[in-house]
């Protein structure tokens, strides 16, 4: 799974409106295409904004996902590298 897809999939679990902000660009945090167009490489400064009844939980979970370095993505890359070396 790619990071943009994983982020959007996680964001979609919440009813709140979720937006990502990078510099002066604001996008829908539930849209894979929008996340891809944001061009946020590793280490980029991103602000997560959420509005709705589960906004605090959404921001906390998404922040943890970003800080974790997307462990599912890392595991998939490791498996891919293993199979390439076999």
CORHU-V845801 format. One record per backbone hydrogen bond with DSSP energy under -1.0 kcal/mol. CO is the residue of the C=O (numbers start at 1). NH is the residue of the N-H. E is the energy in kcal/mol with one decimal. If there is no record, write none. Layout:
BEGIN
co:CO nh:NH e:E
co:CO nh:NH e:E
END
This chain:
BEGIN
co:2 nh:6 e:-2.6
co:3 nh:7 e:-2.8
co:4 nh:8 e:-2.4
co:5 nh:9 e:-2.8
co:6 nh:10 e:-2.1
co:7 nh:11 e:-2.8
co:8 nh:12 e:-2.2
co:10 nh:13 e:-1.2
co:11 nh:14 e:-1.8
co:17 nh:51 e:-2.1
co:18 nh:29 e:-3.0
co:19 nh:49 e:-2.9
co:20 nh:27 e:-2.6
co:21 nh:47 e:-2.6
co:22 nh:25 e:-2.5
co:25 nh:22 e:-2.4
co:27 nh:20 e:-2.1
co:28 nh:31 e:-1.4
co:31 nh:35 e:-2.4
co:32 nh:36 e:-2.5
co:33 nh:37 e:-2.0
co:39 nh:41 e:-1.1
co:41 nh:44 e:-2.3
co:47 nh:21 e:-2.5
co:49 nh:19 e:-3.2
co:51 nh:17 e:-2.5
co:52 nh:55 e:-1.5
co:54 nh:58 e:-2.4
co:55 nh:59 e:-2.7
co:56 nh:60 e:-2.3
co:57 nh:61 e:-2.5
co:58 nh:62 e:-2.6
co:59 nh:63 e:-2.7
co:60 nh:64 e:-2.3
co:61 nh:65 e:-2.1
co:62 nh:66 e:-2.3
co:63 nh:67 e:-2.8
co:64 nh:68 e:-2.0
co:65 nh:70 e:-1.5
co:66 nh:69 e:-1.1
co:70 nh:74 e:-2.0
co:71 nh:75 e:-2.5
co:72 nh:76 e:-2.0
co:73 nh:77 e:-2.3
co:74 nh:78 e:-2.1
co:75 nh:79 e:-2.2
co:76 nh:80 e:-2.2
co:77 nh:81 e:-2.5
co:78 nh:82 e:-2.3
co:79 nh:83 e:-2.3
co:80 nh:84 e:-1.9
co:81 nh:85 e:-1.5
END
